[in-house]
Amino acid sequence: MIEGFLVLSDAASTDAATGKINVLGAGWSVTGPTVPMAAVVGFLRAPWEEVRQKIRFVVRLQDEEGQPVRPFTDGDGALSFSGEFAPDIDQAEPMARRVPLNVSFAIPIPPLPLTAGHVYEWILAANDVEVASVSFVVRAEAPTNGARQGKTDEACISGSNVG
């Protein structure tokens, strides 16, 4: 059985020579209200016996109703990324086969025009089976009324008298 795991980060890159992932600011689940650049880091693990054929994977973004997110178009341009791997099993070291095969990837994500106050979820599917997901919320816009400003000023005044 293929297992998966997803992590949200501020930035990430894959070291092509080693397959390792370099990650900055990993593990967040709240962003915004303006969504900055980010990265989705994925890990797949499979028993060697199941790697006799290519393993295809897809990472896609959906909203809280389970609908595909189309941040840049109104058409069929759902936001998703795909890839595949097929290691040469015959060339694998016998020692390496004693542990599951691990594959990792990093997907840089540009700033997305997502709706503030909503929850979104990245889904990872391997060979058409969902194996992992990670959710995040985009903060609601901060209130712009004077009452909030008054509280901020009051806290500053109180803080300046402490001493």
C-alpha positions in Angstrom: 0.0 0.0 0.0 1.3 3.4 -1.0 1.4 6.0 1.9 1.7 9.7 1.5 2.2 12.8 3.6 1.9 16.6 2.7 3.4 19.6 4.5 2.8 23.3 3.8 5.9 25.5 3.9 7.0 29.0 3.0 9.5 27.7 0.5 11.0 24.3 -0.5 13.2 22.8 -3.2 14.2 19.3 -4.2 17.9 18.3 -4.3 17.9 16.3 -7.6 21.1 14.4 -6.7 19.8 13.0 -3.4 16.0 13.4 -3.6 16.1 15.3 -0.3 13.9 18.3 0.3 15.1 21.6 1.6 12.3 23.3 3.5 11.8 26.7 5.1 8.9 27.7 7.4 7.3 24.3 7.4 4.1 23.2 9.1 1.8 26.2 8.9 -2.0 26.0 8.5 -3.1 29.6 8.6 -2.2 32.3 6.1 -3.4 35.5 4.6 -5.6 37.4 4.2 -3.3 38.0 1.2 -1.9 34.6 0.3 1.9 34.8 -0.2 4.2 32.4 -2.1 4.4 29.0 -0.6 5.3 25.4 -1.3 3.7 22.0 -0.9 6.0 19.3 0.1 5.0 15.7 -0.6 6.3 12.4 0.5 5.3 9.0 -0.9 6.4 5.6 0.5 5.8 2.3 -1.2 6.8 -1.3 -0.6 9.3 -2.4 -3.3 6.8 -5.2 -4.3 4.4 -2.5 -5.5 6.8 -0.6 -7.6 6.8 -2.9 -10.5 5.1 -0.3 -12.6 5.1 3.5 -12.8 3.5 5.3 -9.9 1.6 8.4 -11.0 0.7 11.1 -8.5 -1.4 14.2 -8.5 -1.6 17.1 -6.1 -4.7 19.2 -6.4 -6.3 22.1 -4.5 -9.9 22.1 -3.5 -12.2 24.4 -1.5 -14.1 23.5 1.6 -17.0 22.1 -0.4 -14.7 19.7 -2.2 -14.7 21.7 -5.5 -11.6 22.2 -7.6 -10.0 25.6 -7.1 -9.5 27.6 -10.3 -7.6 30.7 -9.1 -6.5 32.0 -12.5 -9.4 31.0 -14.8 -13.1 30.5 -14.8 -12.8 27.4 -17.1 -11.4 24.0 -16.5 -8.1 25.3 -15.2 -8.2 23.6 -11.8 -5.0 24.0 -9.9 -3.1 20.7 -9.9 0.4 19.3 -10.3 1.3 15.8 -11.5 4.3 13.5 -11.8 5.3 9.9 -12.0 8.2 7.7 -11.0 9.4 4.3 -11.9 12.6 3.3 -10.2 14.8 0.7 -11.8 14.1 -2.1 -9.3 16.8 -4.4 -10.8 19.4 -1.7 -10.1 18.4 -1.1 -6.5 20.9 -2.1 -3.9 19.7 -5.2 -1.9 20.2 -3.3 1.3 17.9 -0.5 0.1 15.1 -2.9 -0.5 15.0 -3.7 3.2 13.1 -0.5 3.7 10.2 1.0 1.7 11.0 3.1 -1.4 10.7 6.9 -0.5 10.0 9.6 -3.0 9.7 13.2 -2.2 8.9 16.4 -4.1 8.5 20.1 -3.5 6.0 22.2 -5.5 6.6 26.0 -5.4 3.2 27.8 -5.4 2.9 31.4 -6.5 0.7 33.9 -4.6 -2.8 32.7 -5.1 -5.9 34.9 -5.2 -7.9 32.8 -2.7 -10.9 34.0 -0.8 -10.3 35.3 2.7 -12.2 33.5 5.5 -12.2 30.1 3.7 -10.6 26.7 4.2 -8.7 25.0 1.4 -7.2 21.5 1.1 -4.3 20.1 -0.9 -5.0 16.4 -1.8 -2.3 13.9 -2.8 -3.4 10.9 -4.9 -1.1 8.1 -6.0 -2.4 5.8 -8.8 -5.8 7.4 -8.5 -6.1 6.7 -4.7 -6.1 9.6 -2.2 -3.2 9.0 0.2 -2.7 12.3 2.0 -4.2 15.8 2.5 -3.4 19.0 4.3 -5.8 21.8 5.0 -5.3 25.5 5.6 -7.4 28.5 6.3 -7.0 32.0 4.7 -7.6 34.6 7.4 -10.6 36.9 7.1 -9.9 40.5 6.4 -9.2 42.5 9.5 -12.1 44.8 10.5 -11.4 48.4 9.5 -13.8 50.1 12.0 -12.6 52.7 14.6 -13.4 50.5 17.5 -10.5 48.2 16.9 -8.1 51.1 16.4 -9.3 52.5 19.8 -8.4 49.2 21.5 -5.0 49.2 20.0 -4.3 52.8 21.1 -5.6 52.0 24.6 -3.3 49.0 24.9 -0.3 51.2 23.8 -1.2 53.9 26.3 -1.5 51.4 29.1 1.7 49.7 28.1 3.6 53.0 28.1 2.6 53.8 31.7 4.0 50.5 33.0 7.3 51.0 34.4 
